[in-house]
């Protein structure tokens, strides 16, 4: 039993991979090829945002021994992530590797790129294999394979092989050296729960590569500086999680505020619509009032004309009455004269004056 540092910590994993012998064995097992020499180029922990906390990337130049015995230099891009949804970051970093002018061999030819993704989560429930290797092949138009792409510089420079490690699917039974190596990550406790732990599967002394790996992790477990760096990782993780919770709460509040603004906007739009309708009705009312005023003006004009006609009629009636009165007077005088004439005739007749 050995007390070893928890390799799920970024600083511990970097410490482990900084050992050339360990990194050569781990990369060789993952590629399933013999590695003659390996050189680490960088060791970055991406922290561009809260969700990038656990994205560790390591770059190596490795001299890989082919089946033919030929040694080929390749660029190894190793990225380790604890959380899902990191695909876009992986793609962006792979693009920087293709654009990196230093990824060339001594002859100036671009190095073939092999990406290794060491994941603390699974990407497939269908393929429950701890290690998935994706190696493209070159085929003719009829589908027949004609060559491995590594033998064609143009294709090798513009494509990459991929190795995906799903730690949760690592088997309990350790049949190979790679199984044993991955078991260290499988048995490691969750981050922040333990910086060191007891690794119970003690290798035989003949298993020198595994013994060396565990010794490096034992040394890391006893390194006060490394323990302090793990403490700082924990503090940073707690800080980031708190900030992420604050950010999530802020996003919820912003979403709620946007929803209220949207509702207010809808109410304002409805109010504007009602105002527009009211203005339309008001315009119609004004139009009707104007028409009514026009009708009233015409009515007043007609009334004025009627009053004028009535005044003329009254004058005519007054004239008619006067004429009738005069006619009656004349008739009365005429009847009086007729009566007087009758009396005169009677007197004449009586006195015989007419004879």
Phi, psi and omega in degrees: 000136181232140175267114186237160177287149182285111184285358176284346173284138181301316183294323179291317180296319177297318179300318181295313184285346176288341176283114186301322181293318180294311182298324179296318180291314182297312180295320179297318178295320180292320178281345185059041179218160177279132179253121181281317182206146177222140180229125180280136183258323179202170176209090185252142169250116183283126178223045181293333179211173183302317184286353181268008188304318188258029177256104181255135179232137177229135178245138179225152163254123184236139174264109186259131179273119180281170179299331180284351183095350179288144177259127181237132178273132179229160175262122179257121176250109182252124177234137181236133181220143179264336185250160177278182176064038179251009187302316183296324178292320176300317181296317181296318182290323177299322179297323179293328178294318179294328182274350183288116182291343182276352180280065180225155175274185183296334179276357180089004179277141179300138179284143173291139184256133173239120179261136178238123179247111179261104191252137175272010179221177181255154178247352182209133173268348180276318181254089184271055178253139180294322183236126176243126179249128180245108180237116181281153178235164179256130181233151174283177181299331180275004177093354182283134179287133183245337184190156169282146186293338182296341180274355179242108187304317183301312181290318181300324182285338186248008176226164178219150173272161184222141174232124179246126178249120178257096185305319181300340182264007178296133185285152177287329179274128186257095182272330185234170177298322178298319177302316181295317180298313182292335179296331178298319179285326180295317183278346182297135178292166181297144178309149179074347180272330179199131178274336176227160177204164180273118176266113191275339184274085182286126180282158174290157179297333178291339180276067191298325183292318178290322177299317180296318180298315181293326178294321177298318180288328174296316178299320178296322181295335182260006183266108182301322180297318180292322177299318179296320177297324177293321176301317180295323176298316179298314180299317179295319180297316178298318179298314182296317179297320178297317179294323178295320177295318177297317180297319179296318178296319177297320178298320179295316180295319178297318179298317179296319178296318178298321179296317179295319178298319178297315179298317179297319178299320178295318178296316179298318179298318178295319178297318178298321179296317179295319178297318179299317178296318179296319178297323178296316178295321179297320178297318178297319179297317178299320179297317180294321179296318179299317178295319179297316178300321178296318179295318180296322179297317178295320179297317178299319179297317179294321179296318179299316178296320179296318179299321179295318179295317179298322179296316178296320180297319179298319177298316180296320179296318180297318179296319180296320179296318180296318180296319180294322180295316179297320179296320179293321179296315181296319180296321181293317178295322180294318179293325178296317180295321179296320181293318179296319179297320179295320178295319181295319178297321181296319180293318181298314181295323183292321184265003176067027181286333183284340183276000000 
